[in-house]
Amino acid sequence: MVDACRRLSRRIRLTTAHWNVTLASADGVIIGRPDAWYDDVGLAWEIDSRAFHYGPRDYERTLARNSRYAAAGILVVQTLPARLRDNPEAVAAELEKAHRAAAARPRPPVRIVEGS
């Protein structure tokens, strides 16, 4: 699935994505580890499969992660793997619009944790 994400990201020519990096707030609190991170605009892309996010504890962790993203001012695009496979054009359009929206506001004060 990561390969499909990388191909789509390159095809729509957004800014450089960082893959599976850990993000921290300005004070060092870990926020999350998005599948793709567009650092220049502060946009996270999460591929949230049912297999890893549907169980009760998994779902709780996903909601907590999304709340940390929101509290840090990070815009997030969430995509189901089946949607990426079946309707990549719609996913691409959403990602492009979210990237533009992220670029139109101040970048949140977050950073990539080195060595992640």
Secondary structure, DSSP 8 states (H G I E B T S, - for coil): -HHHHHHHHHHHT-S--EES--EEETTS-EEE--SEEETTTTEEEEE--HHHH-SHHHHHHHHHHHHHHHHHT-EEEEE-HHHHHH-HHHHHHHHHHHHHHHHTS---SEEE-TT-
